[in-house]
Amino acid sequence: MRIQFIWFNLNCTPKMSLGVAILVRELVAAGHQVSVLHLNEQIGQPFSLPRIIADIKGFGPGLVALSFGRNHLKYAALLLPALKRALGDVPLLCGGVHPTLMPDEVMRLEGVDYLCLGEADGLLAPFVARLEAGRDVSDLPGFWGRDFKNPMAPLPDLGHQTRIDFDHIDHAAALEYNRGMFEVVSGRGCPGSCRFCFNPALRAAYRRHLPPESAGRPYCRKRGVDNLLSEMEEVVRRFGARLKLFSFADDAFNTDRDWTLEFCRSYRERIGLPYTCNLLIENIDDEVARALGRSGAIAKIGVESGDERIRCEVLGKSFDNQAVVRGHALLKAAGVPTRLYLMVGNPGETRDEIMTTFRFAAELQPDSTRLCIFYPVEGSPIYHQCRRDGLLSGRDYENYDDLSVLRWEPAMALFLEQTHDLYPWMQNVHMGEDCAREYRPVLARALAMKPDEWHSEEARRFVQDTSRELSALLRQRGVAHYFNPFPERPDVAFRYTGAPVGLPNVDET
């Protein structure tokens, strides 16, 4: 059978779906022909219904499979009925995080024939084989249809996970766009209970939809170290010098201490390139930090807020500021570059609490920070709170870099917009007197702008030109400060001094 995958990657950082890449490899191994349509404005195809329909009709699929999250639901809702009108009896299958979290909602979308709940490893090829043979699929675990709803299939053992496909997906384009960074996964699941995250909602969905005998299987699972490194060695062979570093997409990399130590030992011997990974800061001890340092890790830490009320009471994280300070110090002592993830626009958050976050980040002096705007994932505990309290504005959401979807008083809404663009300056006013002296007046000038002035082209140029000029000045003086070198990524800022940043895919100019 000919299977057409559609991967929604619109209005966000270009990357490939590793889940789709696994399924493509399984289907090709089963003898099927596969095409992957990557919807992305930078390296794929933009969202144009006529062009998408024409391309898919040209391929002539016997099944179209769409993978999407909540941020791309509106595009899927537009595309599905158009596909149904154009392709007639060709079945349309939906999968991914949002279809798993909200299956009844997705099944009600016009054009949907089938839905896959949960993780489709090992499930899709048998489903396609039955479709191709004209056999009934209504008893297959994990699948829903218009007149049947089956329990989720048991979660797959990742010890010998299928490797990703390289021949039907343009990994090279994503590698080039991301300056030599290749994304991989070492496992699935996160043990955290952050109130804003999809993981608690996904765990709850798994409990609802798994059969009773499978409901107790671990949500957090790791790949076998050899299985993972063999895939990474294939990436090295294929891309050679174009590959600068790996990026682990896992929500939590160090969920298993023994696995982490084993991986670090083997990775250093077999791969040896730098890699980024999301770490649970409360799981960092001296031995783990030193192992990460020797293996070339770059640590990403989801601190979210420097205010403990926001982090613990509002967002549901389980660690205090002292845990962050302690874990971050261990990583820095072990030579591990660090990035802090920060989140603003949280329910009930004040300007002072937001500035506390940037003060805390400046005191830690990580090598980089990334700013996210709060978004309550549907199905998460905080989503229900926001909906109950009338905080949802109805504004469309596509990306964590978007503006807030909550209702705010006009002055606070403007402040959040300004924070979105000025957050490196907000850190820099806490980076010591030499740095603060330069940034205090320009930050005060920007924050004093009225809405019309702030939304003008002159304000945009003022921010961009001032950022470049002050960074160049402070680098000459050897004064530490944060600066965003990527125009297309306003959410990331790196710590600059007179010395190089030292990361393999960061432009030093």
C-alpha positions in Angstrom: 0.0 0.0 0.0 1.0 3.6 -0.5 0.9 5.6 2.7 1.0 9.4 2.9 2.2 10.8 6.2 1.5 14.5 7.1 3.7 16.0 9.8 2.5 19.4 11.1 5.5 21.6 12.0 4.1 25.0 11.2 5.1 28.3 12.8 7.7 26.7 15.0 11.3 25.5 14.9 11.8 23.2 11.9 12.4 19.6 13.0 11.4 16.1 11.9 8.9 13.9 13.8 10.9 11.1 15.3 7.7 9.2 15.9 6.8 9.4 12.2 10.3 8.4 11.3 10.0 5.2 13.3 6.7 4.3 11.7 8.0 5.0 8.2 10.8 2.6 8.8 8.4 -0.1 10.1 6.1 0.3 7.1 8.9 0.3 4.5 10.3 -2.9 6.2 6.8 -4.4 5.7 7.0 -3.7 2.0 4.9 -0.5 1.7 5.6 2.7 -0.2 5.7 5.8 2.0 5.8 9.5 1.4 6.2 12.2 4.2 4.8 15.7 3.6 6.6 18.0 6.0 4.5 21.1 6.6 6.9 23.8 7.6 7.5 27.3 6.2 11.3 27.1 6.3 12.4 23.7 5.1 9.1 21.9 4.2 5.9 23.0 2.5 3.8 25.9 3.7 0.2 25.4 4.5 -1.5 25.7 1.2 -4.6 23.5 0.7 -4.5 23.4 -3.1 -0.8 22.5 -3.2 -1.1 19.9 -0.4 -4.1 18.3 -2.1 -2.4 18.3 -5.5 0.8 16.7 -4.1 -1.1 14.0 -2.2 -3.3 13.2 -5.1 -0.2 12.9 -7.3 1.2 10.3 -4.9 -2.0 8.3 -5.0 -2.1 7.0 -1.4 -4.3 4.2 0.0 -4.1 5.7 3.5 -3.3 9.2 4.7 -1.9 9.5 8.3 -1.8 12.9 10.1 0.2 13.5 13.2 -0.4 16.7 15.2 -0.5 18.3 18.6 -3.0 20.9 20.0 -1.0 23.8 18.4 -1.8 22.4 14.9 -5.4 21.3 15.5 -6.8 24.2 13.5 -4.7 23.2 10.4 -5.8 19.6 10.7 -9.4 20.6 11.0 -9.1 22.6 7.7 -7.2 19.9 5.9 -9.2 16.8 6.8 -12.4 17.7 5.0 -10.5 19.0 2.0 -8.7 15.6 1.8 -11.9 13.7 2.1 -13.5 15.7 -0.7 -10.4 15.2 -2.9 -9.6 11.5 -2.1 -13.1 10.0 -1.7 -12.8 6.6 0.0 -9.2 6.9 0.9 -9.2 6.5 4.7 -7.8 9.3 6.9 -6.0 8.3 10.2 -5.1 10.8 13.0 -2.5 10.2 15.7 -0.1 12.1 18.0 -0.4 13.8 21.3 -3.6 15.7 20.8 -5.6 12.8 19.3 -4.5 10.7 22.3 -5.5 13.4 24.8 -8.7 14.4 23.1 -9.8 11.4 21.0 -13.6 12.1 21.1 -13.0 15.6 19.9 -10.7 14.5 17.1 -13.1 11.7 16.0 -15.8 14.4 15.6 -13.7 16.3 13.1 -15.1 16.2 9.5 -13.3 13.6 7.4 -11.7 11.5 10.1 -12.1 7.7 9.6 -9.7 6.3 12.2 -7.7 7.4 15.2 -4.6 5.8 16.8 -4.4 6.1 20.6 -1.0 6.3 22.3 2.2 5.0 20.8 1.9 3.3 17.4 5.2 1.4 17.3 4.4 -2.1 16.0 0.7 -1.3 15.5 0.5 0.6 12.3 2.0 -2.0 10.0 -0.6 -4.7 11.0 -3.4 -2.0 10.6 -2.2 -1.2 7.1 -1.9 -4.8 6.1 -5.6 -5.4 7.0 -6.7 -2.3 5.2 -4.8 -3.4 2.1 -6.3 -6.9 2.3 -9.8 -5.5 2.8 -10.1 -7.1 6.2 -11.8 -5.8 9.3 -9.7 -3.6 11.6 -12.3 -3.0 14.3 -10.7 -5.4 16.8 -7.2 -4.0 16.6 -6.0 -2.6 20.0 -5.2 1.1 20.0 -7.5 2.1 17.1 -10.8 3.9 17.0 -13.2 4.1 14.1 -16.5 5.7 13.4 -18.4 2.8 15.1 -15.8 1.2 17.4 -13.4 2.3 20.2 -10.7 -0.1 21.3 -8.6 0.1 24.4 -5.0 1.4 24.0 -2.4 -1.2 23.1 0.2 -2.0 25.8 3.1 0.5 25.8 6.0 -0.8 23.7 9.3 -1.9 25.3 11.9 0.5 24.1 14.9 -1.7 24.7 15.1 -2.5 21.0 13.2 0.4 19.5 12.9 0.6 15.7 15.5 3.0 14.3 14.3 6.1 12.5 14.0 6.2 8.7 16.7 8.1 6.8 15.6 7.6 3.2 12.1 9.1 3.1 12.6 12.1 5.3 14.8 15.1 4.6 16.9 15.1 7.8 19.6 17.0 6.0 17.4 20.1 5.6 16.6 20.2 9.3 20.2 19.6 10.2 21.3 22.6 8.1 18.6 24.9 9.4 19.5 24.0 13.0 23.2 24.7 12.4 24.4 21.1 12.6 22.1 19.9 15.4 20.4 16.5 15.0 17.5 15.5 17.3 17.2 12.1 18.8 15.2 10.5 21.7 16.6 8.2 24.4 13.2 7.4 26.0 9.6 8.4 26.6 7.7 9.9 29.5 8.5 12.2 32.4 7.9 11.4 36.1 7.1 15.1 36.9 3.6 16.4 37.7 3.9 19.9 36.4 0.4 21.3 36.2 0.9 23.0 32.8 2.5 20.0 31.0 0.9 17.4 28.7 2.7 14.5 30.6 0.3 14.3 33.6 -2.6 14.5 31.1 -1.0 11.9 29.0 -0.5 9.6 31.9 -4.1 10.0 32.9 -5.2 9.3 29.3 -3.1 6.1 29.3 -4.7 5.0 32.6 -8.2 5.6 31.0 -7.5 3.8 27.8 -5.1 1.0 28.6 -6.7 -2.4 29.4 -6.6 -3.2 33.1 -3.8 -5.8 32.8 -1.5 -3.2 31.1 -2.4 0.0 33.0 0.5 -0.5 35.5 3.3 -0.6 33.0 5.9 2.1 33.4 5.1 5.4 31.7 8.8 6.4 31.8 10.9 4.0 29.7 14.4 4.2 28.3 15.9 2.7 25.1 18.7 0.2 25.4 22.0 2.1 25.4 23.4 0.0 22.5 20.1 0.4 20.5 20.3 4.2 20.9 24.0 4.5 20.2 23.8 2.3 17.1 21.2 4.8 15.6 23.4 7.7 16.5 26.4 6.1 14.8 24.3 5.8 11.7 23.6 9.6 11.9 27.4 10.2 12.2 28.1 8.0 9.2 25.5 9.7 7.0 26.2 13.3 7.8 29.8 13.4 8.8 31.3 16.9 9.3 27.9 18.6 8.8 26.9 17.1 12.2 27.9 19.4 15.1 25.9 18.1 18.0 23.0 15.9 19.0 19.9 17.2 20.8 17.8 14.8 23.0 14.1 15.6 22.7 13.2 13.6 25.8 11.2 15.6 28.3 13.4 14.2 31.0 16.8 12.6 30.1 18.0 11.4 33.5 15.0 9.5 34.9 17.1 6.4 35.5 20.4 7.0 37.3 22.1 3.7 36.3 21.1 4.2 32.7 22.4 7.7 32.7 25.8 6.6 34.0 26.0 3.7 31.5 25.0 6.0 28.6 27.7 8.6 29.5 30.4 6.0 29.6 29.5 4.4 26.2 28.6 7.7 24.5 32.0 9.2 25.2 33.7 6.1 23.6 31.4 5.6 20.6 30.2 9.1 19.6 32.1 11.8 21.4 30.1 14.8 20.0 28.5 17.4 22.3 24.8 16.8 23.0 22.0 18.7 24.7 19.5 17.1 27.1 16.6 18.1 29.4 17.6 17.2 33.0 15.7 16.8 36.2 17.7 19.1 38.4 16.6 17.2 41.6 18.2 14.0 40.2 21.7 15.6 39.8 24.4 14.5 42.2 28.2 14.9 41.9 28.8 11.5 40.2 26.0 12.1 37.6 27.3 15.7 37.0 30.8 14.5 36.4 29.7 11.7 34.1 27.6 14.2 32.1 30.6 16.6 31.9 33.0 13.9 30.6 30.5 12.8 28.0 30.0 16.2 26.5 26.5 17.1 27.8 24.9 20.5 27.6 22.2 20.6 30.3 18.8 22.1 29.8 16.9 22.8 33.0 13.2 23.6 33.3 13.3 26.1 36.1 10.4 28.0 34.6 10.2 30.6 37.4 12.6 32.1 39.9 9.7 32.8 42.2 8.9 29.7 44.3 5.2 30.6 44.7 4.8 30.5 40.9 7.1 27.5 40.4 5.7 25.3 43.1 2.1 26.4 43.9 1.0 27.6 40.4 3.0 25.3 38.1 3.3 22.3 40.4 7.1 21.7 40.2 8.6 19.9 43.2 11.9 21.7 43.8 12.8 24.9 45.5 15.4 27.5 44.6 18.1 25.9 46.7 17.7 22.6 44.7 18.3 24.6 41.5 21.3 26.4 42.9 22.8 23.2 44.2 22.2 21.2 41.0 23.3 24.0 38.8 26.6 24.4 40.8 27.4 20.7 40.5 26.9 20.9 36.7 29.0 24.0 36.3 31.8 22.5 38.5 31.8 19.4 36.2 32.2 21.7 33.1 28.6 21.1 31.8 27.3 24.1 29.9 23.8 25.0 31.1 20.6 26.4 29.7 17.6 27.5 31.9 14.1 27.3 30.5 12.0 30.2 31.8 8.3 30.7 31.6 6.3 34.0 32.1 2.7 34.9 31.8 1.6 32.3 34.4 -1.9 32.6 35.9 -1.9 35.4 38.5 1.7 36.3 38.0 2.8 39.9 38.7 5.4 42.1 37.1 7.6 41.7 40.2 7.4 37.9 40.1 8.4 38.0 36.4 11.4 40.2 37.2 12.3 37.8 40.1 12.7 35.1 37.5 15.2 37.1 35.4 17.0 38.1 38.6 17.3 34.5 39.6 18.6 33.5 36.1 21.1 36.3 36.2 22.4 35.2 39.6 22.9 31.6 38.4 24.6 32.9 35.1 23.8 29.9 32.9 25.4 29.7 29.5 22.0 30.4 27.9 18.3 30.9 28.7 15.2 30.2 26.7 11.9 32.0 27.3 8.5 30.4 26.9 5.1 32.1 27.2 2.8 30.1 29.5 0.2 27.9 27.7 -2.2 25.5 29.4 -2.2 22.3 27.5 -5.8 21.0 27.1 -6.3 18.2 29.6 -3.7 19.5 32.0 -4.8 20.4 35.6 -4.0 24.1 35.0 -6.0 24.2 31.8 -9.1 23.2 33.8 -8.3 25.9 36.4 -7.9 28.5 33.7 -11.1 27.5 32.0 -13.0 27.5 35.3 -11.7 30.9 36.3 -12.5 32.5 32.9 -8.8 33.2 32.1 -8.8 31.8 28.5 -9.0 34.5 26.0 -9.8 32.3 23.0 -6.7 33.5 21.2 -5.2 30.9 18.9 -2.0 29.2 20.1 0.7 27.7 17.9 4.0 28.0 19.7 5.5 28.5 23.1 7.1 31.6 21.7 3.6 33.1 20.9 2.0 35.8 23.0 -0.2 34.9 26.0 -3.5 33.1 25.4 -4.8 34.3 28.9 -6.9 37.4 29.6 -4.9 40.2 31.1 -5.5 43.8 32.0 -4.2 46.0 29.1 -1.1 47.2 31.0 0.0 43.6 31.9 -0.8 42.3 28.4 1.5 45.0 27.0 4.2 44.2 29.6 4.1 40.5 28.5 4.6 41.5 24.9 7.5 43.7 25.9 9.0 40.9 28.0 8.8 38.6 24.9 11.2 40.9 23.1 13.2 42.4 25.9 13.9 39.5 28.2 17.7 39.5 27.6 17.7 43.1 28.8 15.7 42.1 31.8 18.4 39.6 32.7 21.1 42.1 32.0 19.9 44.7 34.5 20.8 42.1 37.2 24.2 41.0 35.7 26.4 43.3 37.8 26.8 47.1 37.8 28.9 47.4 34.6 26.3 45.6 32.6 23.3 47.1 34.4 24.5 50.6 33.9 24.1 50.2 30.1 20.8 48.3 30.1 18.8 50.2 32.8 18.1 53.3 30.8 17.2 51.5 27.5 15.0 49.0 29.3 13.2 51.9 31.1 12.7 53.7 27.8 11.2 50.6 26.1 8.9 49.8 29.0 7.6 53.3 29.1 6.4 53.1 25.5 2.6 53.3 25.0 1.0 50.5 22.9 1.0 52.4 19.6 4.6 53.3 20.1 5.6 49.8 21.1 4.0 48.2 18.1 5.7 50.6 15.6 8.6 49.8 13.3 10.7 52.4 15.0 10.4 50.5 18.3 11.3 47.2 16.6 14.5 48.8 15.1 15.3 50.5 18.4 15.3 47.1 20.2 17.3 45.3 17.5 19.9 48.1 17.0 20.4 48.7 20.7 20.8 45.0 21.4 23.5 44.6 18.8 25.3 47.9 19.8 25.4 47.2 23.5 26.4 43.6 23.0 29.3 44.6 20.8 30.4 47.3 23.4 30.2 44.9 26.4 32.1 42.2 24.5 34.9 44.6 23.9 35.0 45.3 27.6 34.8 41.7 28.5 31.6 42.3 30.5 29.2 39.3 30.8 25.8 39.8 29.4 23.0 38.0 27.5 22.3 38.5 23.8 20.2 36.8 21.2 22.3 36.0 18.1 19.5 34.3 16.2 17.0 36.7 14.6 14.6 33.8 13.9 14.8 32.6 17.5 13.9 35.5 19.8 13.3 33.1 22.6 17.0 32.2 23.1 19.7 34.3 24.7 23.4 33.3 25.2 25.8 34.5 27.8 28.6 36.5 26.2 31.8 37.9 27.6 35.0 38.7 25.7 35.6 35.0 25.2 33.8 32.7 22.7 30.6 31.2 23.7 32.1 27.8 23.0 29.0 26.0 21.7 29.5 24.3 18.3 26.5 25.7 16.5 26.4 29.3 17.8 27.6 32.1 15.6 30.2 34.1 17.6 29.9 37.2 15.5 
